[in-house]
Amino acid sequence: GVLGPSAGEAFASLPKATPTDLDNALEAASRGFKAWRATSADRREAVLRKGAALIRERAKDIGAAITREQGKPIKEAIGEVVYCAMLLEFYAGECKRLYGKTLVRPDGQRVEVRHEPVGPVAGFAAWNFPAINVMRKVGGPLAAGCSAIVKPSEETPAGGLGIVQALLDAGVPGDACQVVFGVPDEVSRHLLASPVIRKVTFTGSTAVGKHLAKLAADDLKRTTMELGGHGPVLVFNDTDIDRTLDVMAATKYRNAGQVCVSPTRFLVEEDVFERFRDGFVERAKAVKVGNGFDADTQMGPMASERGPDGLQAKINDAKEKGAKLLAGGSRIGNQGFFHEPTVLSEVPLDAEIMNEEPFGPVALINPMPDEQAMIEEANRLPYGLAAYAWTQDSARRMRIASEVEAGMVAINGAGVSAVDAPFGGVKWSGYGLEDGAEGVAACLVSKTVHESA
């Protein structure tokens, strides 16, 4: 059953794929690949653009489905759907930009490097962004000429179904874009065991990503892994503290902190630490938490029971180890999965929350002596997805861009995602890229043709 996070009650149920269903899906993906690959680039582009137009038309309906199943405020949900349309429009244009090249050779010889679709792709999407995670799993493959089988989260199925339905209605063949649901481990093992699937793309936890990478290795399938993070935010004393607070507090509590690029460890220069800390606490206490359909809600519930339960354990562990709880810290009410926007300060490095992704509405704010200590702390963890820095010093900005270990760095801002920019991490945050031209290139293989007269 699918639970609504505001009330914690089931409101929908899903089919569960049997092994026979999955075999049928694999056969269809094989057929769909042959047909879609042979479809002209012009036609593929037109179909994907039509899909994007349908997603825009249906944004309010798909957005409402996301808020109902995942909890985020309706404005955020509709914005997520519009981003899907924008990404699909970008990918549509890439259909005609999959250029190869010809190498320099004497007359009578020719060497051509061509880029071809890798084959059927299996995608596994997380529940935190029910629409965009699915779009990232199917958009790149379809633009490249691949077929795709995607498994959205069983906890948040409707957002992804809305995206795929728009693609099918636009003319993507049913065999080329399929959705399955079931027991996640059974579905992933079955699809990854099949030689039909040539690439696996996954958004989720580092632990599950490592497991899927091992399964993919048995058949040497290509993989894209978009895994966890623990976003550091370096705040220097030369920045506009109020602007930094306005931007970063809003970003912290977006989607109740259930964002892989969520800013989490705020590393603040000592002489502005108290001002920053107090301003953050003030903003955390002002966040309006409520049902995502209420117009003035700024933060909805967490998406499932695991959210507040896991966060409570981490907050208690941090307090026991000496962290100061300055705002929030508790669940809200006894209905649904609501949790207070929370601030912990002076959190010791041995607290679990300083080492494991909290994936919830909690900010950790620590004073730091200088730039070197801040960069060392930013790089201490095995994660490297998004990092943030606020400073007016141009030389320092260059050093941070160079030295911080992350797939994406935002300087004096909070955006790390754009349809034309590659999105992905390093170290335990995974490998491979989505979005941008790189998101399509990830679904291509290169072939070199050496030809003589």
ABEGO torsion letter per residue (X at the ends): XBBBAAAGBBABBBBBBBAAAAAAAAAAAAAAAAAAAABBAAAAAAAAAAAAAAAAAAAAAAAAAAAAAAGBBAAAAAAAAAAAAAAAAAAAAAAAABBBBBBBBBBGBBBBBBBBBAEBBBBBBBAABAAAAAAAAAAAAAAAGBBBBBBBBAABAAAAAAAAAAAAAAGBBAAABBBBBEBAAAAAAAAAABAABABBBBBEBAAAAAAAAAAAAAAGBBBBBBBBBBBBBBBBAABBAAAAAAAAAAAAABGGGBBAABBABBBBBAAAAAAAAAAAAAAAAABBBBBAABAABABBBBABAAAAAAAAAAAAAAAAAGBBBABEGBBBEABEABBBBBBBBGBBAABAAAABBAGBBBBBBBBBABAAAAAAAAAABABBBBBBBBBABAAAAAAAAAABBBABBBBGBABABBAABBBEBBEAAEBEBBEEAAAAAAABBBBBBBBBX
